[in-house]
Amino acid sequence: MNHLIATLHTLGVRIQDNVDDAHATLRKNREEGSVTIEQVLWAIAVIAFVGIVVAAITTYVTNKAKNIK
């Protein structure tokens, strides 16, 4: 009887360990996705900022070029 109890206890501990590993993997994957999304959003913000700066410089240069005689 003690052998059966020990076997069931060992089985329960191993199953719990596997479940804990699965939860850790899911949390890790969720955090990795967050970093990726953050990087994409920063990249979009930088591209938009550069686009605004290029448009402003282009407009300024075009207006000054029209004044050249």
N, C-alpha and C positions, 0 to 999 in steps of 0.2 A: 504494500500500500504506500509506503514512504517513497518507493521508487517512482510510482505513478505521480504522486504529488510533486516530487522534484522535477520530473519530466515536464509536467504541465506548467510548473513555475518557470522553468527554463524557456519553454516555448513562448509563454506570455512575455517574458523579458525580451526575447529576440524579436517578437512581433512589435513590441513597443519601441525598440531601437530602430527598426525599419520605418515605422511611422514617423518617428522623430527625424530621421534622415530625410524622408520625403518632405516633411514640413520645412526643414532647413533649405532644401533644394528649391522649393517653391518660393520661399522668401528671398533667396538669393537671386532667382530669375526675375522676380518682380522688381527688385532694386536695380538690377542691371538694365531693365527696360526703362526705368525712371531716368537713369543717367543718359541713356540714348535719346530719350524724348527731350531732356533738358538741352543736350548738345544740339539737337535739330532746331529747337526753338531759338537758341543763341545764334546759330548759323543764319536762320531766317532774319533775325533782328539785324545782324551785321550786314547782310546783303541789302536789306531795305535801307539801312543808314547810308551805305556806300552809294546806292542808287539815288538817294536824295541829294547827296553831296555832288555826284556827277551831274545831275540835272541842274543844280544851282550854278555850278561852275560853267557848264555849257551855255546856260542862259546868259550869264554875265559876260562871257567871252563873245557870244553872238551879238549882244547889245553893243559892246565896245567896238566890235569889228564894223558894225553899221556906221559908227561915228567917224571912222577913218576916211579921210578924203584924199 
